[in-house]
Amino acid sequence: MWPRIDGLRVMELGTPGKVRAELTGLALSGAKKATAGILPLDYEAEGEEVERVGERLVLVDSSGERVGEIEITRVELTPFAEVGWEFAEAEGEGYGSVADWRETHRRYWAGVGYEVEDRTTVVCLWFRLVSSAHAAS
């Protein structure tokens, strides 16, 4: 089960450390408007439902501290091989092509112990930043 803060599910981008700091920074800047999860790894194994449009999540840093809040604006469940450019570009990480997105994500998920196949279901989430802890300061 995912952690909750103030009753909202927590959104942790990437793995703690450098990757999470970079991805969270992109989300807080508005450059990152989407993120991907793997249905069997991130949802089924955790006993979590897929996010729904309008749901709000707490964005946290590597120490689990609230740094912002996001609202889900779009959700698509897509086979890995069919994730398109619109989504890859919305992730805001500077991918040059969908092939680049696929290779980067295949490596990332392999690094956390999950081998992605072309038919693996990817949860494609689009979101908007609702608030930032830095804006409140």
A tleap script that builds the chain and sets N, CA, C and O, in Angstrom:
source leaprc.protein.ff14SB
mol = sequence {
  NMET TRP PRO ARG ILE ASP GLY LEU ARG VAL
  MET GLU LEU GLY THR PRO GLY LYS VAL ARG
  ALA GLU LEU THR GLY LEU ALA LEU SER GLY
  ALA LYS LYS ALA THR ALA GLY ILE LEU PRO
  LEU ASP TYR GLU ALA GLU GLY GLU GLU VAL
  GLU ARG VAL GLY GLU ARG LEU VAL LEU VAL
  ASP SER SER GLY GLU ARG VAL GLY GLU ILE
  GLU ILE THR ARG VAL GLU LEU THR PRO PHE
  ALA GLU VAL GLY TRP GLU PHE ALA GLU ALA
  GLU GLY GLU GLY TYR GLY SER VAL ALA ASP
  TRP ARG GLU THR HIE ARG ARG TYR TRP ALA
  GLY VAL GLY TYR GLU VAL GLU ASP ARG THR
  THR VAL VAL CYS LEU TRP PHE ARG LEU VAL
  SER SER ALA HIE ALA ALA CSER
}
set mol.1.N position { 0.847 -1.186 0.000 }
set mol.1.CA position { 0.000 0.000 0.000 }
set mol.1.C position { 0.892 1.249 0.000 }
set mol.1.O position { 1.907 1.310 0.695 }
set mol.2.N position { 0.491 2.223 -0.784 }
set mol.2.CA position { 1.250 3.463 -0.864 }
set mol.2.C position { 1.043 4.292 0.389 }
set mol.2.O position { -0.007 4.211 1.027 }
set mol.3.N position { 2.043 5.090 0.744 }
set mol.3.CA position { 1.871 6.002 1.883 }
set mol.3.C position { 0.783 7.036 1.585 }
set mol.3.O position { 0.468 7.313 0.428 }
set mol.4.N position { 0.225 7.592 2.645 }
set mol.4.CA position { -0.770 8.670 2.546 }
set mol.4.C position { -0.278 9.845 3.389 }
set mol.4.O position { 0.371 9.666 4.420 }
set mol.5.N position { -0.599 11.032 2.928 }
set mol.5.CA position { -0.370 12.245 3.703 }
set mol.5.C position { -1.667 13.037 3.650 }
set mol.5.O position { -2.182 13.324 2.570 }
set mol.6.N position { -2.191 13.387 4.815 }
set mol.6.CA position { -3.461 14.120 4.907 }
set mol.6.C position { -4.562 13.436 4.098 }
set mol.6.O position { -5.402 14.102 3.494 }
set mol.7.N position { -4.553 12.106 4.091 }
set mol.7.CA position { -5.580 11.335 3.402 }
set mol.7.C position { -5.371 11.163 1.905 }
set mol.7.O position { -6.136 10.451 1.256 }
set mol.8.N position { -4.351 11.800 1.347 }
set mol.8.CA position { -4.075 11.693 -0.090 }
set mol.8.C position { -2.943 10.709 -0.332 }
set mol.8.O position { -2.004 10.614 0.458 }
set mol.9.N position { -3.047 9.972 -1.446 }
set mol.9.CA position { -1.949 9.080 -1.808 }
set mol.9.C position { -0.715 9.916 -2.158 }
set mol.9.O position { -0.810 11.063 -2.596 }
set mol.10.N position { 0.429 9.299 -1.946 }
set mol.10.CA position { 1.706 9.959 -2.199 }
set mol.10.C position { 2.207 9.594 -3.595 }
set mol.10.O position { 2.087 8.449 -4.030 }
set mol.11.N position { 2.767 10.578 -4.284 }
set mol.11.CA position { 3.407 10.365 -5.583 }
set mol.11.C position { 4.913 10.509 -5.381 }
set mol.11.O position { 5.405 11.583 -5.036 }
set mol.12.N position { 5.635 9.416 -5.600 }
set mol.12.CA position { 7.089 9.412 -5.534 }
set mol.12.C position { 7.607 9.224 -6.950 }
set mol.12.O position { 7.390 8.171 -7.548 }
set mol.13.N position { 8.282 10.220 -7.493 }
set mol.13.CA position { 8.796 10.126 -8.858 }
set mol.13.C position { 10.177 9.491 -8.836 }
set mol.13.O position { 11.070 9.969 -8.136 }
set mol.14.N position { 10.357 8.426 -9.590 }
set mol.14.CA position { 11.654 7.765 -9.670 }
set mol.14.C position { 12.084 7.167 -8.340 }
set mol.14.O position { 11.284 7.006 -7.418 }
set mol.15.N position { 13.367 6.844 -8.268 }
set mol.15.CA position { 13.935 6.276 -7.047 }
set mol.15.C position { 14.543 7.396 -6.205 }
set mol.15.O position { 14.970 8.416 -6.747 }
set mol.16.N position { 14.586 7.215 -4.878 }
set mol.16.CA position { 15.132 8.262 -4.007 }
set mol.16.C position { 16.565 8.641 -4.401 }
set mol.16.O position { 17.337 7.815 -4.887 }
set mol.17.N position { 16.887 9.901 -4.177 }
set mol.17.CA position { 18.219 10.402 -4.494 }
set mol.17.C position { 18.197 11.298 -5.711 }
set mol.17.O position { 17.257 12.063 -5.928 }
set mol.18.N position { 19.244 11.191 -6.498 }
set mol.18.CA position { 19.438 12.073 -7.652 }
set mol.18.C position { 18.270 12.006 -8.649 }
set mol.18.O position { 17.799 13.040 -9.123 }
set mol.19.N position { 17.809 10.796 -8.961 }
set mol.19.CA position { 16.725 10.644 -9.943 }
set mol.19.C position { 15.462 11.325 -9.440 }
set mol.19.O position { 14.835 12.087 -10.177 }
set mol.20.N position { 15.075 11.057 -8.178 }
set mol.20.CA position { 13.860 11.684 -7.650 }
set mol.20.C position { 14.009 13.197 -7.588 }
set mol.20.O position { 13.065 13.915 -7.916 }
set mol.21.N position { 15.157 13.696 -7.181 }
set mol.21.CA position { 15.357 15.146 -7.104 }
set mol.21.C position { 15.181 15.784 -8.486 }
set mol.21.O position { 14.548 16.831 -8.621 }
set mol.22.N position { 15.748 15.144 -9.503 }
set mol.22.CA position { 15.632 15.681 -10.858 }
set mol.22.C position { 14.185 15.667 -11.345 }
set mol.22.O position { 13.686 16.675 -11.846 }
set mol.23.N position { 13.513 14.526 -11.200 }
set mol.23.CA position { 12.139 14.404 -11.689 }
set mol.23.C position { 11.178 15.300 -10.917 }
set mol.23.O position { 10.290 15.914 -11.509 }
set mol.24.N position { 11.349 15.377 -9.612 }
set mol.24.CA position { 10.487 16.240 -8.795 }
set mol.24.C position { 10.717 17.703 -9.167 }
set mol.24.O position { 9.765 18.480 -9.247 }
set mol.25.N position { 11.966 18.077 -9.393 }
set mol.25.CA position { 12.269 19.440 -9.831 }
set mol.25.C position { 11.588 19.782 -11.150 }
set mol.25.O position { 11.073 20.887 -11.320 }
set mol.26.N position { 11.586 18.835 -12.081 }
set mol.26.CA position { 10.904 19.052 -13.366 }
set mol.26.C position { 9.402 19.225 -13.164 }
set mol.26.O position { 8.784 20.069 -13.812 }
set mol.27.N position { 8.812 18.433 -12.272 }
set mol.27.CA position { 7.369 18.555 -11.989 }
set mol.27.C position { 7.066 19.901 -11.346 }
set mol.27.O position { 6.087 20.555 -11.707 }
set mol.28.N position { 7.893 20.317 -10.400 }
set mol.28.CA position { 7.658 21.592 -9.713 }
set mol.28.C position { 7.859 22.788 -10.637 }
set mol.28.O position { 7.253 23.840 -10.431 }
set mol.29.N position { 8.703 22.636 -11.652 }
set mol.29.CA position { 8.931 23.726 -12.609 }
set mol.29.C position { 7.835 23.796 -13.672 }
set mol.29.O position { 7.722 24.787 -14.395 }
set mol.30.N position { 7.026 22.729 -13.760 }
set mol.30.CA position { 5.985 22.676 -14.785 }
set mol.30.C position { 6.435 22.001 -16.068 }
set mol.30.O position { 5.624 21.799 -16.971 }
set mol.31.N position { 7.719 21.644 -16.170 }
set mol.31.CA position { 8.227 20.984 -17.374 }
set mol.31.C position { 7.724 19.547 -17.478 }
set mol.31.O position { 7.492 19.047 -18.579 }
set mol.32.N position { 7.557 18.889 -16.347 }
set mol.32.CA position { 7.093 17.503 -16.317 }
set mol.32.C position { 5.598 17.506 -16.025 }
set mol.32.O position { 5.156 17.956 -14.968 }
set mol.33.N position { 4.830 16.995 -16.985 }
set mol.33.CA position { 3.376 16.990 -16.873 }
set mol.33.C position { 2.798 15.582 -16.953 }
set mol.33.O position { 1.585 15.397 -17.049 }
set mol.34.N position { 3.700 14.581 -16.912 }
set mol.34.CA position { 3.248 13.192 -17.016 }
set mol.34.C position { 4.276 12.280 -16.365 }
set mol.34.O position { 5.444 12.635 -16.212 }
set mol.35.N position { 3.812 11.102 -15.988 }
set mol.35.CA position { 4.703 10.087 -15.442 }
set mol.35.C position { 4.113 8.717 -15.740 }
set mol.35.O position { 2.915 8.583 -15.987 }
set mol.36.N position { 4.964 7.709 -15.714 }
set mol.36.CA position { 4.545 6.356 -16.073 }
set mol.36.C position { 4.768 5.398 -14.913 }
set mol.36.O position { 5.730 5.524 -14.155 }
set mol.37.N position { 3.871 4.449 -14.795 }
set mol.37.CA position { 4.021 3.343 -13.851 }
set mol.37.C position { 3.734 2.044 -14.581 }
set mol.37.O position { 3.213 2.048 -15.696 }
set mol.38.N position { 4.074 0.945 -13.950 }
set mol.38.CA position { 3.811 -0.374 -14.527 }
set mol.38.C position { 2.668 -1.003 -13.733 }
set mol.38.O position { 2.756 -1.120 -12.510 }
set mol.39.N position { 1.606 -1.405 -14.411 }
set mol.39.CA position { 0.431 -1.936 -13.718 }
set mol.39.C position { 0.779 -3.089 -12.780 }
set mol.39.O position { 0.400 -3.035 -11.610 }
set mol.40.N position { 1.491 -4.144 -13.240 }
set mol.40.CA position { 1.762 -5.249 -12.308 }
set mol.40.C position { 2.716 -4.876 -11.169 }
set mol.40.O position { 2.559 -5.367 -10.051 }
set mol.41.N position { 3.689 -4.025 -11.435 }
set mol.41.CA position { 4.719 -3.680 -10.449 }
set mol.41.C position { 4.244 -2.629 -9.457 }
set mol.41.O position { 4.376 -2.809 -8.246 }
set mol.42.N position { 3.698 -1.543 -9.961 }
set mol.42.CA position { 3.398 -0.391 -9.120 }
set mol.42.C position { 1.985 -0.396 -8.531 }
set mol.42.O position { 1.728 0.296 -7.546 }
set mol.43.N position { 1.087 -1.150 -9.108 }
set mol.43.CA position { -0.303 -1.120 -8.657 }
set mol.43.C position { -0.744 -2.475 -8.098 }
set mol.43.O position { -1.090 -2.585 -6.922 }
set mol.44.N position { -0.730 -3.495 -8.941 }
set mol.44.CA position { -1.205 -4.811 -8.507 }
set mol.44.C position { -0.391 -5.340 -7.331 }
set mol.44.O position { -0.966 -5.833 -6.360 }
set mol.45.N position { 0.936 -5.247 -7.398 }
set mol.45.CA position { 1.793 -5.746 -6.317 }
set mol.45.C position { 1.607 -4.937 -5.037 }
set mol.45.O position { 1.826 -5.455 -3.941 }
set mol.46.N position { 1.208 -3.683 -5.163 }
set mol.46.CA position { 1.017 -2.805 -4.003 }
set mol.46.C position { -0.427 -2.789 -3.509 }
set mol.46.O position { -0.722 -2.183 -2.478 }
set mol.47.N position { -1.335 -3.455 -4.241 }
set mol.47.CA position { -2.747 -3.443 -3.858 }
set mol.47.C position { -3.389 -2.079 -4.029 }
set mol.47.O position { -4.282 -1.705 -3.268 }
set mol.48.N position { -2.933 -1.336 -5.029 }
set mol.48.CA position { -3.437 0.019 -5.269 }
set mol.48.C position { -4.252 0.086 -6.549 }
set mol.48.O position { -3.965 -0.612 -7.522 }
set mol.49.N position { -5.269 0.935 -6.535 }
set mol.49.CA position { -6.049 1.207 -7.743 }
set mol.49.C position { -5.315 2.249 -8.571 }
set mol.49.O position { -4.543 3.050 -8.044 }
set mol.50.N position { -5.563 2.229 -9.867 }
set mol.50.CA position { -5.004 3.240 -10.767 }
set mol.50.C position { -5.659 4.584 -10.424 }
set mol.50.O position { -6.841 4.647 -10.088 }
set mol.51.N position { -4.871 5.644 -10.516 }
set mol.51.CA position { -5.387 6.979 -10.256 }
set mol.51.C position { -6.555 7.284 -11.187 }
set mol.51.O position { -6.697 6.676 -12.248 }
set mol.52.N position { -7.380 8.226 -10.775 }
set mol.52.CA position { -8.516 8.647 -11.597 }
set mol.52.C position { -8.407 10.146 -11.877 }
set mol.52.O position { -7.804 10.887 -11.101 }
set mol.53.N position { -8.980 10.575 -12.963 }
set mol.53.CA position { -8.972 11.992 -13.320 }
set mol.53.C position { -9.614 12.776 -12.178 }
set mol.53.O position { -10.680 12.418 -11.675 }
set mol.54.N position { -8.944 13.845 -11.787 }
set mol.54.CA position { -9.418 14.691 -10.696 }
set mol.54.C position { -8.817 14.345 -9.343 }
set mol.54.O position { -8.894 15.140 -8.406 }
set mol.55.N position { -8.218 13.160 -9.237 }
set mol.55.CA position { -7.592 12.769 -7.971 }
set mol.55.C position { -6.374 13.649 -7.704 }
set mol.55.O position { -5.621 13.989 -8.616 }
set mol.56.N position { -6.202 14.003 -6.451 }
set mol.56.CA position { -5.026 14.770 -6.039 }
set mol.56.C position { -4.077 13.861 -5.275 }
set mol.56.O position { -4.501 13.000 -4.504 }
set mol.57.N position { -2.778 14.068 -5.505 }
set mol.57.CA position { -1.732 13.301 -4.828 }
set mol.57.C position { -0.697 14.262 -4.267 }
set mol.57.O position { -0.475 15.346 -4.807 }
set mol.58.N position { -0.073 13.849 -3.181 }
set mol.58.CA position { 0.991 14.633 -2.577 }
set mol.58.C position { 2.310 14.230 -3.220 }
set mol.58.O position { 2.674 13.054 -3.216 }
set mol.59.N position { 3.017 15.191 -3.765 }
set mol.59.CA position { 4.330 14.975 -4.357 }
set mol.59.C position { 5.368 15.105 -3.250 }
set mol.59.O position { 5.385 16.094 -2.518 }
set mol.60.N position { 6.241 14.091 -3.131 }
set mol.60.CA position { 7.232 14.103 -2.053 }
set mol.60.C position { 8.648 14.028 -2.610 }
set mol.60.O position { 8.877 13.598 -3.740 }
set mol.61.N position { 9.596 14.467 -1.768 }
set mol.61.CA position { 11.008 14.377 -2.112 }
set mol.61.C position { 11.574 13.053 -1.597 }
set mol.61.O position { 10.828 12.192 -1.131 }
set mol.62.N position { 12.873 12.898 -1.682 }
set mol.62.CA position { 13.511 11.634 -1.283 }
set mol.62.C position { 13.367 11.315 0.193 }
set mol.62.O position { 13.453 10.151 0.584 }
set mol.63.N position { 13.149 12.329 1.020 }
set mol.63.CA position { 12.976 12.086 2.458 }
set mol.63.C position { 11.518 11.879 2.835 }
set mol.63.O position { 11.193 11.712 4.010 }
set mol.64.N position { 10.628 11.889 1.823 }
set mol.64.CA position { 9.207 11.685 2.084 }
set mol.64.C position { 8.473 12.944 2.507 }
set mol.64.O position { 7.323 12.884 2.942 }
set mol.65.N position { 9.144 14.095 2.378 }
set mol.65.CA position { 8.525 15.368 2.747 }
set mol.65.C position { 7.686 15.916 1.600 }
set mol.65.O position { 8.061 15.794 0.434 }
set mol.66.N position { 6.559 16.514 1.932 }
set mol.66.CA position { 5.669 17.127 0.946 }
set mol.66.C position { 6.380 18.294 0.268 }
set mol.66.O position { 6.893 19.193 0.935 }
set mol.67.N position { 6.406 18.271 -1.060 }
set mol.67.CA position { 6.968 19.394 -1.811 }
set mol.67.C position { 5.932 20.011 -2.736 }
set mol.67.O position { 6.163 21.074 -3.314 }
set mol.68.N position { 4.802 19.352 -2.876 }
set mol.68.CA position { 3.757 19.880 -3.729 }
set mol.68.C position { 2.564 18.959 -3.766 }
set mol.68.O position { 2.533 17.908 -3.126 }
set mol.69.N position { 1.583 19.385 -4.536 }
set mol.69.CA position { 0.386 18.573 -4.748 }
set mol.69.C position { 0.054 18.626 -6.232 }
set mol.69.O position { 0.104 19.684 -6.859 }
set mol.70.N position { -0.284 17.467 -6.780 }
set mol.70.CA position { -0.648 17.393 -8.192 }
set mol.70.C position { -2.073 16.885 -8.328 }
set mol.70.O position { -2.609 16.242 -7.425 }
set mol.71.N position { -2.680 17.184 -9.473 }
set mol.71.CA position { -4.008 16.679 -9.803 }
set mol.71.C position { -3.905 15.903 -11.111 }
set mol.71.O position { -3.331 16.386 -12.087 }
set mol.72.N position { -4.456 14.715 -11.120 }
set mol.72.CA position { -4.436 13.877 -12.320 }
set mol.72.C position { -5.426 14.441 -13.339 }
set mol.72.O position { -6.591 14.675 -13.018 }
set mol.73.N position { -4.954 14.657 -14.568 }
set mol.73.CA position { -5.801 15.225 -15.620 }
set mol.73.C position { -6.160 14.223 -16.712 }
set mol.73.O position { -7.098 14.441 -17.479 }
set mol.74.N position { -5.409 13.123 -16.777 }
set mol.74.CA position { -5.657 12.117 -17.819 }
set mol.74.C position { -4.973 10.825 -17.404 }
set mol.74.O position { -3.882 10.844 -16.834 }
set mol.75.N position { -5.623 9.704 -17.692 }
set mol.75.CA position { -5.085 8.379 -17.371 }
set mol.75.C position { -5.296 7.466 -18.574 }
set mol.75.O position { -6.399 7.389 -19.115 }
set mol.76.N position { -4.237 6.776 -18.990 }
set mol.76.CA position { -4.353 5.790 -20.062 }
set mol.76.C position { -3.550 4.559 -19.690 }
set mol.76.O position { -2.414 4.672 -19.230 }
set mol.77.N position { -4.128 3.392 -19.886 }
set mol.77.CA position { -3.416 2.130 -19.724 }
set mol.77.C position { -3.052 1.666 -21.126 }
set mol.77.O position { -3.927 1.426 -21.958 }
set mol.78.N position { -1.746 1.542 -21.384 }
set mol.78.CA position { -1.241 1.320 -22.730 }
set mol.78.C position { -0.158 0.244 -22.722 }
set mol.78.O position { 0.688 0.243 -21.828 }
set mol.79.N position { -0.160 -0.671 -23.693 }
set mol.79.CA position { 0.975 -1.597 -23.790 }
set mol.79.C position { 2.271 -0.803 -23.990 }
set mol.79.O position { 2.287 0.204 -24.699 }
set mol.80.N position { 3.339 -1.259 -23.367 }
set mol.80.CA position { 4.629 -0.576 -23.428 }
set mol.80.C position { 5.006 -0.199 -24.857 }
set mol.80.O position { 5.439 0.926 -25.104 }
set mol.81.N position { 4.849 -1.119 -25.792 }
set mol.81.CA position { 5.245 -0.886 -27.187 }
set mol.81.C position { 4.385 0.165 -27.881 }
set mol.81.O position { 4.746 0.636 -28.960 }
set mol.82.N position { 3.249 0.544 -27.279 }
set mol.82.CA position { 2.342 1.500 -27.904 }
set mol.82.C position { 2.347 2.881 -27.245 }
set mol.82.O position { 1.586 3.758 -27.654 }
set mol.83.N position { 3.188 3.086 -26.239 }
set mol.83.CA position { 3.288 4.418 -25.643 }
set mol.83.C position { 3.786 5.365 -26.729 }
set mol.83.O position { 4.779 5.083 -27.399 }
set mol.84.N position { 3.095 6.485 -26.899 }
set mol.84.CA position { 3.396 7.382 -28.010 }
set mol.84.C position { 4.183 8.627 -27.637 }
set mol.84.O position { 4.489 8.877 -26.472 }
set mol.85.N position { 4.501 9.400 -28.676 }
set mol.85.CA position { 5.307 10.590 -28.518 }
set mol.85.C position { 4.630 11.634 -27.620 }
set mol.85.O position { 5.306 12.287 -26.825 }
set mol.86.N position { 3.332 11.796 -27.734 }
set mol.86.CA position { 2.633 12.801 -26.916 }
set mol.86.C position { 2.948 12.586 -25.437 }
set mol.86.O position { 3.223 13.536 -24.704 }
set mol.87.N position { 2.903 11.324 -25.010 }
set mol.87.CA position { 3.185 11.021 -23.609 }
set mol.87.C position { 4.666 11.206 -23.296 }
set mol.87.O position { 5.016 11.835 -22.297 }
set mol.88.N position { 5.535 10.663 -24.143 }
set mol.88.CA position { 6.980 10.765 -23.907 }
set mol.88.C position { 7.399 12.231 -23.779 }
set mol.88.O position { 8.207 12.570 -22.914 }
set mol.89.N position { 6.864 13.083 -24.618 }
set mol.89.CA position { 7.193 14.504 -24.566 }
set mol.89.C position { 6.647 15.145 -23.290 }
set mol.89.O position { 7.316 15.981 -22.683 }
set mol.90.N position { 5.437 14.758 -22.879 }
set mol.90.CA position { 4.820 15.327 -21.667 }
set mol.90.C position { 5.597 14.968 -20.406 }
set mol.90.O position { 5.495 15.666 -19.397 }
set mol.91.N position { 6.377 13.878 -20.453 }
set mol.91.CA position { 7.190 13.538 -19.281 }
set mol.91.C position { 8.260 14.597 -19.015 }
set mol.91.O position { 8.791 14.670 -17.906 }
set mol.92.N position { 8.580 15.411 -20.007 }
set mol.92.CA position { 9.442 16.568 -19.793 }
set mol.92.C position { 10.891 16.265 -19.470 }
set mol.92.O position { 11.581 17.087 -18.867 }
set mol.93.N position { 11.360 15.084 -19.870 }
set mol.93.CA position { 12.716 14.680 -19.520 }
set mol.93.C position { 13.693 14.783 -20.687 }
set mol.93.O position { 14.827 14.313 -20.599 }
set mol.94.N position { 13.245 15.403 -21.784 }
set mol.94.CA position { 14.139 15.668 -22.897 }
set mol.94.C position { 14.363 14.509 -23.853 }
set mol.94.O position { 15.398 14.447 -24.517 }
set mol.95.N position { 13.418 13.597 -23.933 }
set mol.95.CA position { 13.584 12.475 -24.860 }
set mol.95.C position { 13.592 12.976 -26.294 }
set mol.95.O position { 12.841 13.887 -26.643 }
set mol.96.N position { 14.445 12.379 -27.130 }
set mol.96.CA position { 14.535 12.755 -28.529 }
set mol.96.C position { 13.562 12.004 -29.413 }
set mol.96.O position { 13.273 12.418 -30.536 }
set mol.97.N position { 13.055 10.883 -28.889 }
set mol.97.CA position { 12.138 10.052 -29.668 }
set mol.97.C position { 11.423 9.092 -28.721 }
set mol.97.O position { 11.793 8.964 -27.554 }
set mol.98.N position { 10.410 8.429 -29.231 }
set mol.98.CA position { 9.719 7.406 -28.441 }
set mol.98.C position { 10.668 6.242 -28.170 }
set mol.98.O position { 10.630 5.644 -27.095 }
set mol.99.N position { 11.517 5.921 -29.142 }
set mol.99.CA position { 12.497 4.837 -28.932 }
set mol.99.C position { 13.420 5.174 -27.759 }
set mol.99.O position { 13.754 4.301 -26.958 }
set mol.100.N position { 13.827 6.438 -27.659 }
set mol.100.CA position { 14.651 6.897 -26.543 }
set mol.100.C position { 13.885 6.734 -25.226 }
set mol.100.O position { 14.440 6.245 -24.241 }
set mol.101.N position { 12.609 7.145 -25.209 }
set mol.101.CA position { 11.762 6.984 -24.018 }
set mol.101.C position { 11.703 5.505 -23.619 }
set mol.101.O position { 11.883 5.162 -22.451 }
set mol.102.N position { 11.450 4.635 -24.602 }
set mol.102.CA position { 11.319 3.202 -24.307 }
set mol.102.C position { 12.614 2.626 -23.734 }
set mol.102.O position { 12.586 1.892 -22.746 }
set mol.103.N position { 13.738 2.953 -24.348 }
set mol.103.CA position { 15.014 2.419 -23.873 }
set mol.103.C position { 15.318 2.897 -22.454 }
set mol.103.O position { 15.741 2.107 -21.611 }
set mol.104.N position { 15.106 4.174 -22.190 }
set mol.104.CA position { 15.350 4.732 -20.856 }
set mol.104.C position { 14.468 4.059 -19.818 }
set mol.104.O position { 14.938 3.695 -18.740 }
set mol.105.N position { 13.199 3.893 -20.137 }
set mol.105.CA position { 12.274 3.272 -19.176 }
set mol.105.C position { 12.536 1.777 -19.016 }
set mol.105.O position { 12.420 1.242 -17.913 }
set mol.106.N position { 12.878 1.117 -20.082 }
set mol.106.CA position { 13.209 -0.314 -19.978 }
set mol.106.C position { 14.398 -0.502 -19.020 }
set mol.106.O position { 14.386 -1.389 -18.166 }
set mol.107.N position { 15.428 0.353 -19.177 }
set mol.107.CA position { 16.603 0.315 -18.292 }
set mol.107.C position { 16.222 0.633 -16.852 }
set mol.107.O position { 16.655 -0.052 -15.926 }
set mol.108.N position { 15.413 1.672 -16.662 }
set mol.108.CA position { 15.006 2.073 -15.309 }
set mol.108.C position { 14.288 0.919 -14.605 }
set mol.108.O position { 14.646 0.553 -13.486 }
set mol.109.N position { 13.282 0.354 -15.258 }
set mol.109.CA position { 12.512 -0.712 -14.621 }
set mol.109.C position { 13.354 -1.968 -14.424 }
set mol.109.O position { 13.167 -2.679 -13.436 }
set mol.110.N position { 14.261 -2.253 -15.326 }
set mol.110.CA position { 15.180 -3.393 -15.132 }
set mol.110.C position { 16.045 -3.145 -13.896 }
set mol.110.O position { 16.353 -4.075 -13.152 }
set mol.111.N position { 16.431 -1.897 -13.684 }
set mol.111.CA position { 17.249 -1.537 -12.536 }
set mol.111.C position { 16.553 -1.718 -11.199 }
set mol.111.O position { 17.207 -1.874 -10.168 }
set mol.112.N position { 15.217 -1.698 -11.217 }
set mol.112.CA position { 14.468 -1.951 -9.980 }
set mol.112.C position { 13.930 -3.383 -9.949 }
set mol.112.O position { 13.090 -3.734 -9.121 }
set mol.113.N position { 14.447 -4.208 -10.891 }
set mol.113.CA position { 14.133 -5.628 -10.861 }
set mol.113.C position { 12.932 -6.077 -11.660 }
set mol.113.O position { 12.426 -7.177 -11.435 }
set mol.114.N position { 12.450 -5.250 -12.603 }
set mol.114.CA position { 11.284 -5.627 -13.393 }
set mol.114.C position { 11.620 -5.565 -14.880 }
set mol.114.O position { 11.967 -4.505 -15.403 }
set mol.115.N position { 11.514 -6.695 -15.549 }
set mol.115.CA position { 11.778 -6.749 -16.989 }
set mol.115.C position { 10.492 -6.428 -17.759 }
set mol.115.O position { 9.511 -7.166 -17.672 }
set mol.116.N position { 10.503 -5.348 -18.493 }
set mol.116.CA position { 9.348 -4.901 -19.263 }
set mol.116.C position { 9.304 -5.636 -20.593 }
set mol.116.O position { 10.326 -5.792 -21.261 }
set mol.117.N position { 8.128 -6.081 -20.967 }
set mol.117.CA position { 7.891 -6.672 -22.284 }
set mol.117.C position { 7.048 -5.700 -23.093 }
set mol.117.O position { 6.439 -4.791 -22.529 }
set mol.118.N position { 7.006 -5.879 -24.400 }
set mol.118.CA position { 6.226 -4.982 -25.253 }
set mol.118.C position { 4.755 -4.929 -24.851 }
set mol.118.O position { 4.105 -3.897 -25.018 }
set mol.119.N position { 4.229 -6.025 -24.327 }
set mol.119.CA position { 2.800 -6.060 -23.961 }
set mol.119.C position { 2.541 -5.656 -22.504 }
set mol.119.O position { 1.385 -5.606 -22.083 }
set mol.120.N position { 3.587 -5.368 -21.731 }
set mol.120.CA position { 3.414 -4.937 -20.339 }
set mol.120.C position { 2.559 -3.678 -20.295 }
set mol.120.O position { 2.793 -2.744 -21.062 }
set mol.121.N position { 1.575 -3.643 -19.410 }
set mol.121.CA position { 0.688 -2.482 -19.306 }
set mol.121.C position { 1.360 -1.352 -18.545 }
set mol.121.O position { 1.769 -1.503 -17.394 }
set mol.122.N position { 1.460 -0.213 -19.225 }
set mol.122.CA position { 2.007 1.008 -18.639 }
set mol.122.C position { 0.830 1.905 -18.263 }
set mol.122.O position { -0.091 2.107 -19.053 }
set mol.123.N position { 0.878 2.436 -17.049 }
set mol.123.CA position { -0.112 3.414 -16.613 }
set mol.123.C position { 0.466 4.786 -16.929 }
set mol.123.O position { 1.416 5.236 -16.287 }
set mol.124.N position { -0.115 5.440 -17.920 }
set mol.124.CA position { 0.333 6.762 -18.347 }
set mol.124.C position { -0.537 7.802 -17.648 }
set mol.124.O position { -1.744 7.881 -17.878 }
set mol.125.N position { 0.096 8.595 -16.793 }
set mol.125.CA position { -0.610 9.613 -16.022 }
set mol.125.C position { -0.175 11.004 -16.470 }
set mol.125.O position { 1.018 11.298 -16.542 }
set mol.126.N position { -1.139 11.843 -16.766 }
set mol.126.CA position { -0.883 13.257 -17.009 }
set mol.126.C position { -1.360 13.996 -15.765 }
set mol.126.O position { -2.356 13.607 -15.154 }
set mol.127.N position { -0.669 15.041 -15.395 }
set mol.127.CA position { -1.053 15.775 -14.196 }
set mol.127.C position { -0.747 17.256 -14.343 }
set mol.127.O position { -0.050 17.687 -15.261 }
set mol.128.N position { -1.293 18.017 -13.405 }
set mol.128.CA position { -0.953 19.444 -13.305 }
set mol.128.C position { -0.553 19.715 -11.870 }
set mol.128.O position { -1.083 19.109 -10.939 }
set mol.129.N position { 0.382 20.626 -11.699 }
set mol.129.CA position { 0.821 21.031 -10.377 }
set mol.129.C position { -0.239 21.956 -9.797 }
set mol.129.O position { -0.564 22.986 -10.386 }
set mol.130.N position { -0.774 21.586 -8.644 }
set mol.130.CA position { -1.802 22.381 -7.976 }
set mol.130.C position { -1.155 23.365 -7.002 }
set mol.130.O position { -1.538 24.532 -6.924 }
set mol.131.N position { -0.166 22.865 -6.265 }
set mol.131.CA position { 0.529 23.732 -5.300 }
set mol.131.C position { 1.940 23.204 -5.083 }
set mol.131.O position { 2.247 22.037 -5.324 }
set mol.132.N position { 2.775 24.114 -4.618 }
set mol.132.CA position { 4.165 23.779 -4.329 }
set mol.132.C position { 4.479 24.254 -2.917 }
set mol.132.O position { 4.046 25.331 -2.506 }
set mol.133.N position { 5.236 23.446 -2.175 }
set mol.133.CA position { 5.636 23.835 -0.828 }
set mol.133.C position { 6.450 25.116 -0.882 }
set mol.133.O position { 6.403 25.927 0.042 }
set mol.134.N position { 7.201 25.300 -1.971 }
set mol.134.CA position { 8.044 26.488 -2.117 }
set mol.134.C position { 7.191 27.746 -2.334 }
set mol.134.O position { 7.568 28.840 -1.916 }
set mol.135.N position { 6.040 27.573 -2.993 }
set mol.135.CA position { 5.160 28.704 -3.236 }
set mol.135.C position { 4.535 29.195 -1.931 }
set mol.135.O position { 4.224 30.377 -1.789 }
set mol.136.N position { 4.354 28.269 -0.973 }
set mol.136.CA position { 3.745 28.617 0.308 }
set mol.136.C position { 4.747 29.317 1.218 }
set mol.136.O position { 4.352 29.975 2.180 }
set mol.137.N position { 6.031 29.183 0.928 }
set mol.137.CA position { 7.066 29.773 1.797 }
set mol.137.C position { 7.184 31.260 1.602 }
set mol.137.O position { 8.004 31.905 2.254 }
savepdb mol mol.pdb
quit
